Amino acid sequence: QVQLVESGGGLVQPGGSLRLSCAASGFTFSMYAMSWYRQAPGKERELVAQITSGGQPRNYADSVKGRFIISRDNAKNTVTLQMNSLKPGDAAVYYCNARFTVLDYWGKGTLVTVSS
């Protein structure tokens, strides 16, 4: 059974940091490109960052470049998103995604709230 379980969300003040994690199981993690998406209320889901199966980060959203870092550990089947200098506009539900050819899996999301 495929599972993607996000964790690490919560309430943080503007300028603060959070580290999101996604634990994967039920598929060959090392073969999949992994991504973080987010969706704020009333907005479409958007790609935040992606990392190739080999560990190359790519496709950071312009709004997070220089502040967020995506990484993965193929030995532990995890992908993380280090989020620094958080802004109110970063508030959203963050989703983990795994993709390999036509196979496409999603987690249930973790809520990030940025507020003073």
Phi and psi in radians as a Rosetta constraint file:
Dihedral C 1 N 2 CA 2 C 2 CIRCULARHARMONIC -1.293 0.35
Dihedral N 2 CA 2 C 2 N 3 CIRCULARHARMONIC 2.317 0.35
Dihedral C 2 N 3 CA 3 C 3 CIRCULARHARMONIC -2.419 0.35
Dihedral N 3 CA 3 C 3 N 4 CIRCULARHARMONIC 2.387 0.35
Dihedral C 3 N 4 CA 4 C 4 CIRCULARHARMONIC -2.216 0.35
Dihedral N 4 CA 4 C 4 N 5 CIRCULARHARMONIC 2.051 0.35
Dihedral C 4 N 5 CA 5 C 5 CIRCULARHARMONIC -2.121 0.35
Dihedral N 5 CA 5 C 5 N 6 CIRCULARHARMONIC 1.970 0.35
Dihedral C 5 N 6 CA 6 C 6 CIRCULARHARMONIC -1.507 0.35
Dihedral N 6 CA 6 C 6 N 7 CIRCULARHARMONIC 2.620 0.35
Dihedral C 6 N 7 CA 7 C 7 CIRCULARHARMONIC -2.650 0.35
Dihedral N 7 CA 7 C 7 N 8 CIRCULARHARMONIC 2.899 0.35
Dihedral C 7 N 8 CA 8 C 8 CIRCULARHARMONIC 1.817 0.35
Dihedral N 8 CA 8 C 8 N 9 CIRCULARHARMONIC -0.099 0.35
Dihedral C 8 N 9 CA 9 C 9 CIRCULARHARMONIC -1.241 0.35
Dihedral N 9 CA 9 C 9 N 10 CIRCULARHARMONIC 2.974 0.35
Dihedral C 9 N 10 CA 10 C 10 CIRCULARHARMONIC 2.797 0.35
Dihedral N 10 CA 10 C 10 N 11 CIRCULARHARMONIC -2.900 0.35
Dihedral C 10 N 11 CA 11 C 11 CIRCULARHARMONIC -1.690 0.35
Dihedral N 11 CA 11 C 11 N 12 CIRCULARHARMONIC 2.276 0.35
Dihedral C 11 N 12 CA 12 C 12 CIRCULARHARMONIC -2.449 0.35
Dihedral N 12 CA 12 C 12 N 13 CIRCULARHARMONIC 2.598 0.35
Dihedral C 12 N 13 CA 13 C 13 CIRCULARHARMONIC -1.366 0.35
Dihedral N 13 CA 13 C 13 N 14 CIRCULARHARMONIC 2.680 0.35
Dihedral C 13 N 14 CA 14 C 14 CIRCULARHARMONIC -0.928 0.35
Dihedral N 14 CA 14 C 14 N 15 CIRCULARHARMONIC 2.388 0.35
Dihedral C 14 N 15 CA 15 C 15 CIRCULARHARMONIC 1.578 0.35
Dihedral N 15 CA 15 C 15 N 16 CIRCULARHARMONIC -0.187 0.35
Dihedral C 15 N 16 CA 16 C 16 CIRCULARHARMONIC -1.447 0.35
Dihedral N 16 CA 16 C 16 N 17 CIRCULARHARMONIC -3.071 0.35
Dihedral C 16 N 17 CA 17 C 17 CIRCULARHARMONIC -2.275 0.35
Dihedral N 17 CA 17 C 17 N 18 CIRCULARHARMONIC 2.646 0.35
Dihedral C 17 N 18 CA 18 C 18 CIRCULARHARMONIC -2.471 0.35
Dihedral N 18 CA 18 C 18 N 19 CIRCULARHARMONIC 2.676 0.35
Dihedral C 18 N 19 CA 19 C 19 CIRCULARHARMONIC -2.162 0.35
Dihedral N 19 CA 19 C 19 N 20 CIRCULARHARMONIC 1.986 0.35
Dihedral C 19 N 20 CA 20 C 20 CIRCULARHARMONIC -1.622 0.35
Dihedral N 20 CA 20 C 20 N 21 CIRCULARHARMONIC 2.503 0.35
Dihedral C 20 N 21 CA 21 C 21 CIRCULARHARMONIC -2.221 0.35
Dihedral N 21 CA 21 C 21 N 22 CIRCULARHARMONIC 2.634 0.35
Dihedral C 21 N 22 CA 22 C 22 CIRCULARHARMONIC -2.306 0.35
Dihedral N 22 CA 22 C 22 N 23 CIRCULARHARMONIC 2.097 0.35
Dihedral C 22 N 23 CA 23 C 23 CIRCULARHARMONIC -1.752 0.35
Dihedral N 23 CA 23 C 23 N 24 CIRCULARHARMONIC 2.179 0.35
Dihedral C 23 N 24 CA 24 C 24 CIRCULARHARMONIC -1.909 0.35
Dihedral N 24 CA 24 C 24 N 25 CIRCULARHARMONIC 2.565 0.35
Dihedral C 24 N 25 CA 25 C 25 CIRCULARHARMONIC -2.729 0.35
Dihedral N 25 CA 25 C 25 N 26 CIRCULARHARMONIC 2.780 0.35
Dihedral C 25 N 26 CA 26 C 26 CIRCULARHARMONIC 1.569 0.35
Dihedral N 26 CA 26 C 26 N 27 CIRCULARHARMONIC 0.065 0.35
Dihedral C 26 N 27 CA 27 C 27 CIRCULARHARMONIC -2.683 0.35
Dihedral N 27 CA 27 C 27 N 28 CIRCULARHARMONIC 2.957 0.35
Dihedral C 27 N 28 CA 28 C 28 CIRCULARHARMONIC -1.428 0.35
Dihedral N 28 CA 28 C 28 N 29 CIRCULARHARMONIC 1.558 0.35
Dihedral C 28 N 29 CA 29 C 29 CIRCULARHARMONIC -0.935 0.35
Dihedral N 29 CA 29 C 29 N 30 CIRCULARHARMONIC -0.731 0.35
Dihedral C 29 N 30 CA 30 C 30 CIRCULARHARMONIC -1.149 0.35
Dihedral N 30 CA 30 C 30 N 31 CIRCULARHARMONIC -0.247 0.35
Dihedral C 30 N 31 CA 31 C 31 CIRCULARHARMONIC -1.577 0.35
Dihedral N 31 CA 31 C 31 N 32 CIRCULARHARMONIC -0.199 0.35
Dihedral C 31 N 32 CA 32 C 32 CIRCULARHARMONIC -1.775 0.35
Dihedral N 32 CA 32 C 32 N 33 CIRCULARHARMONIC 2.421 0.35
Dihedral C 32 N 33 CA 33 C 33 CIRCULARHARMONIC -1.263 0.35
Dihedral N 33 CA 33 C 33 N 34 CIRCULARHARMONIC 2.459 0.35
Dihedral C 33 N 34 CA 34 C 34 CIRCULARHARMONIC -2.078 0.35
Dihedral N 34 CA 34 C 34 N 35 CIRCULARHARMONIC 2.520 0.35
Dihedral C 34 N 35 CA 35 C 35 CIRCULARHARMONIC -2.453 0.35
Dihedral N 35 CA 35 C 35 N 36 CIRCULARHARMONIC 2.735 0.35
Dihedral C 35 N 36 CA 36 C 36 CIRCULARHARMONIC -1.984 0.35
Dihedral N 36 CA 36 C 36 N 37 CIRCULARHARMONIC 2.285 0.35
Dihedral C 36 N 37 CA 37 C 37 CIRCULARHARMONIC -2.065 0.35
Dihedral N 37 CA 37 C 37 N 38 CIRCULARHARMONIC 2.885 0.35
Dihedral C 37 N 38 CA 38 C 38 CIRCULARHARMONIC -2.515 0.35
Dihedral N 38 CA 38 C 38 N 39 CIRCULARHARMONIC 2.703 0.35
Dihedral C 38 N 39 CA 39 C 39 CIRCULARHARMONIC -2.473 0.35
Dihedral N 39 CA 39 C 39 N 40 CIRCULARHARMONIC 2.080 0.35
Dihedral C 39 N 40 CA 40 C 40 CIRCULARHARMONIC -1.624 0.35
Dihedral N 40 CA 40 C 40 N 41 CIRCULARHARMONIC 2.745 0.35
Dihedral C 40 N 41 CA 41 C 41 CIRCULARHARMONIC -0.960 0.35
Dihedral N 41 CA 41 C 41 N 42 CIRCULARHARMONIC 2.262 0.35
Dihedral C 41 N 42 CA 42 C 42 CIRCULARHARMONIC 1.358 0.35
Dihedral N 42 CA 42 C 42 N 43 CIRCULARHARMONIC 0.080 0.35
Dihedral C 42 N 43 CA 43 C 43 CIRCULARHARMONIC -2.123 0.35
Dihedral N 43 CA 43 C 43 N 44 CIRCULARHARMONIC 2.826 0.35
Dihedral C 43 N 44 CA 44 C 44 CIRCULARHARMONIC -1.346 0.35
Dihedral N 44 CA 44 C 44 N 45 CIRCULARHARMONIC 2.722 0.35
Dihedral C 44 N 45 CA 45 C 45 CIRCULARHARMONIC -1.181 0.35
Dihedral N 45 CA 45 C 45 N 46 CIRCULARHARMONIC 2.377 0.35
Dihedral C 45 N 46 CA 46 C 46 CIRCULARHARMONIC -2.254 0.35
Dihedral N 46 CA 46 C 46 N 47 CIRCULARHARMONIC 2.615 0.35
Dihedral C 46 N 47 CA 47 C 47 CIRCULARHARMONIC -1.289 0.35
Dihedral N 47 CA 47 C 47 N 48 CIRCULARHARMONIC 2.276 0.35
Dihedral C 47 N 48 CA 48 C 48 CIRCULARHARMONIC -1.687 0.35
Dihedral N 48 CA 48 C 48 N 49 CIRCULARHARMONIC -0.882 0.35
Dihedral C 48 N 49 CA 49 C 49 CIRCULARHARMONIC -2.869 0.35
Dihedral N 49 CA 49 C 49 N 50 CIRCULARHARMONIC 2.708 0.35
Dihedral C 49 N 50 CA 50 C 50 CIRCULARHARMONIC -2.362 0.35
Dihedral N 50 CA 50 C 50 N 51 CIRCULARHARMONIC 2.660 0.35
Dihedral C 50 N 51 CA 51 C 51 CIRCULARHARMONIC -2.404 0.35
Dihedral N 51 CA 51 C 51 N 52 CIRCULARHARMONIC 2.336 0.35
Dihedral C 51 N 52 CA 52 C 52 CIRCULARHARMONIC -1.238 0.35
Dihedral N 52 CA 52 C 52 N 53 CIRCULARHARMONIC 2.945 0.35
Dihedral C 52 N 53 CA 53 C 53 CIRCULARHARMONIC -1.034 0.35
Dihedral N 53 CA 53 C 53 N 54 CIRCULARHARMONIC -0.520 0.35
Dihedral C 53 N 54 CA 54 C 54 CIRCULARHARMONIC -1.503 0.35
Dihedral N 54 CA 54 C 54 N 55 CIRCULARHARMONIC -0.022 0.35
Dihedral C 54 N 55 CA 55 C 55 CIRCULARHARMONIC 1.727 0.35
Dihedral N 55 CA 55 C 55 N 56 CIRCULARHARMONIC 0.237 0.35
Dihedral C 55 N 56 CA 56 C 56 CIRCULARHARMONIC -1.577 0.35
Dihedral N 56 CA 56 C 56 N 57 CIRCULARHARMONIC 2.020 0.35
Dihedral C 56 N 57 CA 57 C 57 CIRCULARHARMONIC -1.206 0.35
Dihedral N 57 CA 57 C 57 N 58 CIRCULARHARMONIC 2.574 0.35
Dihedral C 57 N 58 CA 58 C 58 CIRCULARHARMONIC -2.824 0.35
Dihedral N 58 CA 58 C 58 N 59 CIRCULARHARMONIC 2.929 0.35
Dihedral C 58 N 59 CA 59 C 59 CIRCULARHARMONIC 0.979 0.35
Dihedral N 59 CA 59 C 59 N 60 CIRCULARHARMONIC 0.759 0.35
Dihedral C 59 N 60 CA 60 C 60 CIRCULARHARMONIC -1.180 0.35
Dihedral N 60 CA 60 C 60 N 61 CIRCULARHARMONIC 2.431 0.35
Dihedral C 60 N 61 CA 61 C 61 CIRCULARHARMONIC -1.102 0.35
Dihedral N 61 CA 61 C 61 N 62 CIRCULARHARMONIC 2.499 0.35
Dihedral C 61 N 62 CA 62 C 62 CIRCULARHARMONIC -0.976 0.35
Dihedral N 62 CA 62 C 62 N 63 CIRCULARHARMONIC -0.607 0.35
Dihedral C 62 N 63 CA 63 C 63 CIRCULARHARMONIC -1.232 0.35
Dihedral N 63 CA 63 C 63 N 64 CIRCULARHARMONIC -0.251 0.35
Dihedral C 63 N 64 CA 64 C 64 CIRCULARHARMONIC -2.033 0.35
Dihedral N 64 CA 64 C 64 N 65 CIRCULARHARMONIC -0.081 0.35
Dihedral C 64 N 65 CA 65 C 65 CIRCULARHARMONIC -0.990 0.35
Dihedral N 65 CA 65 C 65 N 66 CIRCULARHARMONIC 2.318 0.35
Dihedral C 65 N 66 CA 66 C 66 CIRCULARHARMONIC 1.482 0.35
Dihedral N 66 CA 66 C 66 N 67 CIRCULARHARMONIC -0.136 0.35
Dihedral C 66 N 67 CA 67 C 67 CIRCULARHARMONIC -2.064 0.35
Dihedral N 67 CA 67 C 67 N 68 CIRCULARHARMONIC -0.592 0.35
Dihedral C 67 N 68 CA 68 C 68 CIRCULARHARMONIC -1.899 0.35
Dihedral N 68 CA 68 C 68 N 69 CIRCULARHARMONIC 2.560 0.35
Dihedral C 68 N 69 CA 69 C 69 CIRCULARHARMONIC -2.329 0.35
Dihedral N 69 CA 69 C 69 N 70 CIRCULARHARMONIC 2.205 0.35
Dihedral C 69 N 70 CA 70 C 70 CIRCULARHARMONIC -1.763 0.35
Dihedral N 70 CA 70 C 70 N 71 CIRCULARHARMONIC 2.478 0.35
Dihedral C 70 N 71 CA 71 C 71 CIRCULARHARMONIC -2.615 0.35
Dihedral N 71 CA 71 C 71 N 72 CIRCULARHARMONIC 2.889 0.35
Dihedral C 71 N 72 CA 72 C 72 CIRCULARHARMONIC -2.510 0.35
Dihedral N 72 CA 72 C 72 N 73 CIRCULARHARMONIC 2.723 0.35
Dihedral C 72 N 73 CA 73 C 73 CIRCULARHARMONIC -2.248 0.35
Dihedral N 73 CA 73 C 73 N 74 CIRCULARHARMONIC 1.778 0.35
Dihedral C 73 N 74 CA 74 C 74 CIRCULARHARMONIC -1.212 0.35
Dihedral N 74 CA 74 C 74 N 75 CIRCULARHARMONIC -0.365 0.35
Dihedral C 74 N 75 CA 75 C 75 CIRCULARHARMONIC -1.300 0.35
Dihedral N 75 CA 75 C 75 N 76 CIRCULARHARMONIC -0.507 0.35
Dihedral C 75 N 76 CA 76 C 76 CIRCULARHARMONIC -1.854 0.35
Dihedral N 76 CA 76 C 76 N 77 CIRCULARHARMONIC -0.009 0.35
Dihedral C 76 N 77 CA 77 C 77 CIRCULARHARMONIC 0.974 0.35
Dihedral N 77 CA 77 C 77 N 78 CIRCULARHARMONIC 0.805 0.35
Dihedral C 77 N 78 CA 78 C 78 CIRCULARHARMONIC -2.301 0.35
Dihedral N 78 CA 78 C 78 N 79 CIRCULARHARMONIC 2.628 0.35
Dihedral C 78 N 79 CA 79 C 79 CIRCULARHARMONIC -2.270 0.35
Dihedral N 79 CA 79 C 79 N 80 CIRCULARHARMONIC 2.436 0.35
Dihedral C 79 N 80 CA 80 C 80 CIRCULARHARMONIC -2.183 0.35
Dihedral N 80 CA 80 C 80 N 81 CIRCULARHARMONIC 2.765 0.35
Dihedral C 80 N 81 CA 81 C 81 CIRCULARHARMONIC -2.314 0.35
Dihedral N 81 CA 81 C 81 N 82 CIRCULARHARMONIC 1.892 0.35
Dihedral C 81 N 82 CA 82 C 82 CIRCULARHARMONIC -1.510 0.35
Dihedral N 82 CA 82 C 82 N 83 CIRCULARHARMONIC 2.102 0.35
Dihedral C 82 N 83 CA 83 C 83 CIRCULARHARMONIC -2.022 0.35
Dihedral N 83 CA 83 C 83 N 84 CIRCULARHARMONIC 2.052 0.35
Dihedral C 83 N 84 CA 84 C 84 CIRCULARHARMONIC -2.042 0.35
Dihedral N 84 CA 84 C 84 N 85 CIRCULARHARMONIC 2.820 0.35
Dihedral C 84 N 85 CA 85 C 85 CIRCULARHARMONIC 0.865 0.35
Dihedral N 85 CA 85 C 85 N 86 CIRCULARHARMONIC 0.863 0.35
Dihedral C 85 N 86 CA 86 C 86 CIRCULARHARMONIC -1.142 0.35
Dihedral N 86 CA 86 C 86 N 87 CIRCULARHARMONIC 2.527 0.35
Dihedral C 86 N 87 CA 87 C 87 CIRCULARHARMONIC -2.104 0.35
Dihedral N 87 CA 87 C 87 N 88 CIRCULARHARMONIC 2.793 0.35
Dihedral C 87 N 88 CA 88 C 88 CIRCULARHARMONIC -0.978 0.35
Dihedral N 88 CA 88 C 88 N 89 CIRCULARHARMONIC -0.558 0.35
Dihedral C 88 N 89 CA 89 C 89 CIRCULARHARMONIC -1.203 0.35
Dihedral N 89 CA 89 C 89 N 90 CIRCULARHARMONIC -0.191 0.35
Dihedral C 89 N 90 CA 90 C 90 CIRCULARHARMONIC -1.476 0.35
Dihedral N 90 CA 90 C 90 N 91 CIRCULARHARMONIC -0.151 0.35
Dihedral C 90 N 91 CA 91 C 91 CIRCULARHARMONIC -1.106 0.35
Dihedral N 91 CA 91 C 91 N 92 CIRCULARHARMONIC 2.243 0.35
Dihedral C 91 N 92 CA 92 C 92 CIRCULARHARMONIC -3.130 0.35
Dihedral N 92 CA 92 C 92 N 93 CIRCULARHARMONIC 3.009 0.35
Dihedral C 92 N 93 CA 93 C 93 CIRCULARHARMONIC -1.542 0.35
Dihedral N 93 CA 93 C 93 N 94 CIRCULARHARMONIC 2.222 0.35
Dihedral C 93 N 94 CA 94 C 94 CIRCULARHARMONIC -1.794 0.35
Dihedral N 94 CA 94 C 94 N 95 CIRCULARHARMONIC 2.287 0.35
Dihedral C 94 N 95 CA 95 C 95 CIRCULARHARMONIC -2.048 0.35
Dihedral N 95 CA 95 C 95 N 96 CIRCULARHARMONIC 2.483 0.35
Dihedral C 95 N 96 CA 96 C 96 CIRCULARHARMONIC -1.653 0.35
Dihedral N 96 CA 96 C 96 N 97 CIRCULARHARMONIC 2.421 0.35
Dihedral C 96 N 97 CA 97 C 97 CIRCULARHARMONIC -2.320 0.35
Dihedral N 97 CA 97 C 97 N 98 CIRCULARHARMONIC 2.433 0.35
Dihedral C 97 N 98 CA 98 C 98 CIRCULARHARMONIC -2.123 0.35
Dihedral N 98 CA 98 C 98 N 99 CIRCULARHARMONIC 2.324 0.35
Dihedral C 98 N 99 CA 99 C 99 CIRCULARHARMONIC -2.444 0.35
Dihedral N 99 CA 99 C 99 N 100 CIRCULARHARMONIC 2.314 0.35
Dihedral C 99 N 100 CA 100 C 100 CIRCULARHARMONIC -2.575 0.35
Dihedral N 100 CA 100 C 100 N 101 CIRCULARHARMONIC 1.957 0.35
Dihedral C 100 N 101 CA 101 C 101 CIRCULARHARMONIC 0.896 0.35
Dihedral N 101 CA 101 C 101 N 102 CIRCULARHARMONIC -2.053 0.35
Dihedral C 101 N 102 CA 102 C 102 CIRCULARHARMONIC -1.581 0.35
Dihedral N 102 CA 102 C 102 N 103 CIRCULARHARMONIC -0.035 0.35
Dihedral C 102 N 103 CA 103 C 103 CIRCULARHARMONIC -1.478 0.35
Dihedral N 103 CA 103 C 103 N 104 CIRCULARHARMONIC 2.283 0.35
Dihedral C 103 N 104 CA 104 C 104 CIRCULARHARMONIC -2.560 0.35
Dihedral N 104 CA 104 C 104 N 105 CIRCULARHARMONIC 2.000 0.35
Dihedral C 104 N 105 CA 105 C 105 CIRCULARHARMONIC -2.127 0.35
Dihedral N 105 CA 105 C 105 N 106 CIRCULARHARMONIC 2.596 0.35
Dihedral C 105 N 106 CA 106 C 106 CIRCULARHARMONIC -2.281 0.35
Dihedral N 106 CA 106 C 106 N 107 CIRCULARHARMONIC 2.553 0.35
Dihedral C 106 N 107 CA 107 C 107 CIRCULARHARMONIC -1.506 0.35
Dihedral N 107 CA 107 C 107 N 108 CIRCULARHARMONIC 3.125 0.35
Dihedral C 107 N 108 CA 108 C 108 CIRCULARHARMONIC -1.585 0.35
Dihedral N 108 CA 108 C 108 N 109 CIRCULARHARMONIC -0.169 0.35
Dihedral C 108 N 109 CA 109 C 109 CIRCULARHARMONIC 1.705 0.35
Dihedral N 109 CA 109 C 109 N 110 CIRCULARHARMONIC 2.750 0.35
Dihedral C 109 N 110 CA 110 C 110 CIRCULARHARMONIC -2.372 0.35
Dihedral N 110 CA 110 C 110 N 111 CIRCULARHARMONIC 2.397 0.35
Dihedral C 110 N 111 CA 111 C 111 CIRCULARHARMONIC -1.535 0.35
Dihedral N 111 CA 111 C 111 N 112 CIRCULARHARMONIC 2.276 0.35
Dihedral C 111 N 112 CA 112 C 112 CIRCULARHARMONIC -2.004 0.35
Dihedral N 112 CA 112 C 112 N 113 CIRCULARHARMONIC 2.166 0.35
Dihedral C 112 N 113 CA 113 C 113 CIRCULARHARMONIC -2.066 0.35
Dihedral N 113 CA 113 C 113 N 114 CIRCULARHARMONIC 2.239 0.35
Dihedral C 113 N 114 CA 114 C 114 CIRCULARHARMONIC -2.061 0.35
Dihedral N 114 CA 114 C 114 N 115 CIRCULARHARMONIC 1.915 0.35
Dihedral C 114 N 115 CA 115 C 115 CIRCULARHARMONIC -2.799 0.35
Dihedral N 115 CA 115 C 115 N 116 CIRCULARHARMONIC 2.581 0.35
